[in-house]
Amino acid sequence: MTEGHDAAEPRPGLEIRPVEGESALEQWRHVHHVVVPPAAMSSEDARGRLRRNRLVNAYVDDVLVGCSTVRPPQDGVATVIARVLPEYRGHGYGRALYEDGLAHARVLGAEAVGTCVPAVNESGLRFAGKCGFVEVERYVLEGEGDEWIDLRLGTLTGSG
């Protein structure tokens, strides 16, 4: 969950589209790299994510504004991550991506939802907090130096 100051309703024209094809995958990867530079990945790594997860891009009037990832539930917990390019934050796009991800997590049978945010991403942590997420773990991946925070929403019953 890496959105930011996202209080406004989304502008008309917001489209959330599943990632299909190399061009859309490269757009998803671009947003991912801009928003989460410590987790940069190769095109092949992104293809692997696409095989395992639901990836979508968000557009306003065909202009790329963000993306999201929904990881299938493990032990009942799906992971929903919303990312919005910095210049498009504060227009409700992160909220729309998050709600779309929550709906998909429900379809997958998730009982709860988690997300992960780099510790340095203060706006992403604020956004997650506004959505009701609470911190459950802080960690540094082996061989890395960046701290990550896992957060949990809890039950999906009545949320979203």
N, C-alpha and C positions, 0 to 999 in steps of 0.2 A: 504494500500500500504506500505509494510514494507521491500522491497528489499533494496538494498544498492548500492554500486559502481558497476553499471551494464552497462558498456560501450561496452563490447565485444559481438560479435555475439555468439549465443548459439552453444555449441559443437555438432557435429553430434551425433545422438543417443538419443537426448532429446525426451521423450514421455510425453504427457500430457494426463492423463487417468481420466475419471469420477470415483468418489468414489463409489464403489459397494462392499458391504459386510463389515463385521465387521473388518476384518484385514486392509482393505484399510481405513476404517473410523478411526481406531486407529492410522494408519500412519499419516493421516491428522491431527488428534488431537495432535500427537507428535510434528509435525512441528509447529502447532499453539502454543503449550505450550512453545517451545523453543524460538520462535520469539516474542511472545506476552505474557510473563508470567503473567502480571496483569489480563489477560482475560482467565486464565485457566478455563477449564470446565470439567464436568463429562462426562462419556460415554453417558449417557442419554441425557444430554444437546447437545452433538454432534449429536446424532440421530435426535433430534429436528431440528437442523440446516440443516441436510441433507434432511429432509422432506420439509423445507421451501426454501432452497437455492440450487444453483449448487455448489458442492464441487468437486475439482479435485486435484490430486496429480501429481507431476512432477518427472520423473525418468530419469537418464542417465545410460544406461547399467544396468537397473533394480535396481539402487541405488537411494533411495529417496533423492531428493535435495530440494523440496519445495512443496507448495500447494497454492490453491487459493479458494476464495469464491466469488460468484456473487449472490447478493441479488436482487430479482426481483424489477422492478421499482415501486416506490411509488411517486405519483404526477409527474410521468415522469422521475424520477431520479433513476437509478440503482446504486448499490454500488459494486465496484470491489476492491478486496483486494488480493494482491499478497504477498506471504511470501517465503523466501528462507533461508535455514539453513545457519548460518554464514560461515561455511567452504566452501560453494559453491557459495558465492556471487562474483560478478565481472566477470561472464561468460555468461551473457545474459539471464539467466534463469528467472529472475524477469521480464525482458522485455517481454519474450515469454509468461509467465503466464498472464501478464497484457494485452497483445494484444489478447490473447485467451479470456480473460474475457471481453474485449471491444467488440469483435465479438459476444459473447453470449449476452451481454447487448443489442446490436443492434437487434438480433433475437427476444429478449423479447419486443422490441418496445420502448426501453429507448430513451428519448430525450436528456438526459444529464447523466453524470456519477459522482458519488461521491466516496470518500474513507475516511477511518478514520485511524489515526496513533496515538499511544501513544506519548505524547509530548517529552518524553525522547529518542525516537527513531530518532536520528538526521539523520542517513543514510536513513531511510525510508522517512523522510520529504524531504531530498535532492532528492531522487529518484522521489517522487511525483512531486516536483517542476520541475525536468527535463522533466517530462511527461506533464507538462502544468497545473497541479493542483494548485489552489490558496486556501488559508485558508478562511473558511467561519464562523467557530465557534470553540471556546475552551470551554471545560466543564469538570466537575468532576461528575461522576455518584453518585447518592444518596447512602450514606453509604460507599463510596470508597474514596481513597485518590489520585488515579492516574489521571493526567490531560490527556485528549484526544483532538485531533484536527480533525475536519471534514474539508475536502477539496472538491472542486468541479472543474470538468474539463470544464463544460459548454456544449455546443451543441455537438452532435456526428457528425454532418454534416461535412464531410471532415477531421475528426480527426482520429488518430490511424494509 
